[in-house]
Amino acid sequence: MTSRYEEIAGNLARVQEEIHVATKSCNRTVDEVTLIAVTKTFPASDVHILASLDVHHYGENRDGDAAPKAAAVPGTWHFQGQIQSNKLKSIASWAHVIHSLDEQRHIIALDKVAPHRIGVFLQVSLDGAQGRGGALPSDLSALADSVLQSTNLDLMGLMAVAPLDQSSDEAFEKLATIHSIFKVSYPTAKYLSAGMSNDFSQAITHGATHIRVGSSILGSRPAPQ
Ligand SMILES: *Cc1c(COP(=O)(O)O)cnc(C)c1O
């Protein structure tokens, strides 16, 4: 029987090989891409295994699920889930980076409760629908301005999830264009958080610097998150 360690190690090796191939195909290097292992729904014991395999960036979608794991395993903890105002204070207590900010009131509230510096990605909607979260491209400057005016938040870049009804290539090409325009006004926002298990290679070829990969490393999750 394969142990959980062997299962995760084997999956991780395949993902790392795919990252290698994708970066090579576009003349980038693997150290330009931060792999965030999305550990949502999986136990802290899996996070310990990832740490022993030298993966130290972890992504979570739910505060209640994440807080005890972040307390148990040191590393860089990312939050990429839907934000609820009443959870912001708790999220800020364990998260080092938040990928899913798309509302000014959340940025202002987060800045007030942050007990340490927090890196911020603004989530952009690539199809104009709010279904999978994200601000309209035309709203990004106002959001970026409030991050720059904050005391505790660092503007890192943009994040997006490819819409279900578009090819990921098409979606990430659009995202790259939005990002290149955005960076002219906000040069510190140089990072791009894009790509999940199904589409991280395409995201890398379109400039992703942070990929958020769950099921390809940890296996399928019981329920949709
Ligand atoms: C769950 C989730 C991921 C990881 O998804 P996989 O398909 O399991 O790799 C990445 N980003 C966001 C926003 C998520 O909610």
The ligand as a Tripos MOL2 file, in Angstrom:
@<TRIPOS>MOLECULE
LIG
   15    15     1     0     0
SMALL
NO_CHARGES

@<TRIPOS>ATOM
      1 C1         -9.4840   25.5170   -4.4550 C.3       1 LIG1
      2 C2         -8.7830   26.6240   -5.1350 C.ar      1 LIG1
      3 C3         -7.5630   26.4190   -5.8030 C.ar      1 LIG1
      4 C4         -6.9490   25.0380   -5.9740 C.3       1 LIG1
      5 O1         -7.7400   24.2950   -6.8420 O.3       1 LIG1
      6 P1         -7.2740   22.8850   -7.4760 P.3       1 LIG1
      7 O2         -8.1040   22.7370   -8.6850 O.co2     1 LIG1
      8 O3         -7.5300   21.8620   -6.4350 O.co2     1 LIG1
      9 O4         -5.8340   23.0090   -7.7840 O.co2     1 LIG1
     10 C5         -6.9370   27.5120   -6.3410 C.ar      1 LIG1
     11 N1         -7.4620   28.7430   -6.2760 N.ar      1 LIG1
     12 C6         -8.6420   28.9860   -5.6750 C.ar      1 LIG1
     13 C7         -9.1840   30.3660   -5.6400 C.3       1 LIG1
     14 C8         -9.3500   27.9350   -5.0900 C.ar      1 LIG1
     15 O5        -10.5290   28.1640   -4.5130 O.3       1 LIG1
@<TRIPOS>BOND
     1     1     2 1
     2     2     3 ar
     3     2    14 ar
     4     3     4 1
     5     3    10 ar
     6     4     5 1
     7     5     6 1
     8     6     7 2
     9     6     8 1
    10     6     9 1
    11    10    11 ar
    12    11    12 ar
    13    12    13 1
    14    12    14 ar
    15    14    15 1
@<TRIPOS>SUBSTRUCTURE
     1 LIG1         1 GROUP 0 **** ****
